[in-house]
Amino acid sequence: MKIPFFIQEFTDEMEESAIYALRNESFVGGESITKFEEEFAEYTGTKYAVSVSSGNSALQISLMALGISDKSKVITPTNSFIASANCIRMTNAEPILSDINTDDGGIDLSNITEKVNGIIPVHIYGNPCNFESVKSFAEEQNIPIVEDACQAHGALYKAKKVGSISDVGCFSFYPTKNMTVGGDGGMTTTNNEETALKIKSIRDNGRKTKNEFDKLGFTMRLNTVNAAIGRVQLKHLDEKNARRREIVSIYRKNLVEDCILPENKDGKSVYHQIVLKHEKRDEIRKELTDNEIGSAIYYEKPIHKQSIYEEYGYKLPNSEKFAKLILSLPSYPLLTNDQTLEICEHVNKIIS
Ligand SMILES: Cc1ncc(COP(=O)(O)O)c(C=O)c1O
């Protein structure tokens, strides 16, 4: 590809911090873990941050820490990565998939009438969801909220960082995300000490003290070397998010139609994905591919259309319509202005 959809970046600073941690710290539970957690908590404006092995484990452990079990039902939107729903099933709870609004692809609760025990809104594409509606839904039903902020490190909702506005925030450091740890990794954020302690215990086999285990748990800790790399990435997150915002403004300014998904008017997106929505999506994609420009569709199949969810028989028409129209364009900070303009030219050729 002349312009790839994604570029994995590995800097000298990442390398030096990784080598330092490997040479000087315990491979598991080293100092870098504590420092990364403290710095991440400070960054999100929460009292606690507890690192884990992935975004998926962050979600799953959070639900367990909040008491979600085989008797529970938990809502999440169908337009997301499958982990947003799988985490519910992995706690043996029942997933209730909601449809989305076709403006920005975010959660829409207007057709949900069921009594549930929890909700996982997703800040999809790095854009904060309509959190007011989620909050009033949760307050009415008196249920906890776990934010899936796996794509939204640094995004703001009403001037507060996502991950700090609910019971627990969950982040993924998978390499394509706005920040990584040089491999898989995740983080949970919360203001509740008891929840933080439960998450710490569940990520470590349900440990209470060195030799006592008082609950079921996993080995889902983050490795020290990954925390060391994460600290470097966190330091540069704001500048990288700012570059993503520059890129989206170039797209918006130069595309002949206003077809980039809008930003939440009460928030600030970090543009994990820059997504266009257009009837000519397939033609646009072909034009980009023919010219060696990467693109992707998130998500081609909404969760309810995946084989392991079909048995539930959901009909969520907005998400199905939306999936046929969307296309993610390159959005990574290393993309140059000229490359962005070149992508605009090809898109314009089809839509004008
Ligand atoms: C919205 C969303 N939720 C959950 C996850 C799961 O994160 P991970 O891949 O780190 O398990 C991801 C990332 O892939 C995601 O994008």
The ligand as an SDF file (V2000), in Angstrom:
LIG
                    3D

 16 16  0  0  0  0  0  0  0  0999 V2000
  -14.8210   -0.7760   21.4210 C   0  0  0  0  0  0  0  0  0  0  0  0
  -13.8630   -1.8400   21.8610 C   0  0  0  0  0  0  0  0  0  0  0  0
  -14.1630   -2.5690   22.9500 N   0  0  0  0  0  0  0  0  0  0  0  0
  -13.3280   -3.5230   23.4000 C   0  0  0  0  0  0  0  0  0  0  0  0
  -12.1310   -3.7790   22.7740 C   0  0  0  0  0  0  0  0  0  0  0  0
  -11.2770   -4.8960   23.2970 C   0  0  0  0  0  0  0  0  0  0  0  0
   -9.9740   -4.5150   23.5410 O   0  0  0  0  0  0  0  0  0  0  0  0
   -8.7700   -5.5890   23.4210 P   0  0  0  0  0  0  0  0  0  0  0  0
   -8.5820   -5.8810   21.9770 O   0  0  0  0  0  0  0  0  0  0  0  0
   -7.6230   -4.9040   24.0320 O   0  0  0  0  0  0  0  0  0  0  0  0
   -9.2110   -6.7890   24.2040 O   0  0  0  0  0  0  0  0  0  0  0  0
  -11.7720   -3.0220   21.6520 C   0  0  0  0  0  0  0  0  0  0  0  0
  -10.4860   -3.1950   20.9600 C   0  0  0  0  0  0  0  0  0  0  0  0
  -10.1550   -3.9930   20.1880 O   0  0  0  0  0  0  0  0  0  0  0  0
  -12.6730   -2.0460   21.1650 C   0  0  0  0  0  0  0  0  0  0  0  0
  -12.3780   -1.3280   20.0790 O   0  0  0  0  0  0  0  0  0  0  0  0
  1  2  1  0
  2  3  1  0
  2 15  2  0
  3  4  2  0
  4  5  1  0
  5  6  1  0
  5 12  2  0
  6  7  1  0
  7  8  1  0
  8  9  2  0
  8 10  1  0
  8 11  1  0
 12 13  1  0
 12 15  1  0
 13 14  2  0
 15 16  1  0
M  END
$$$$
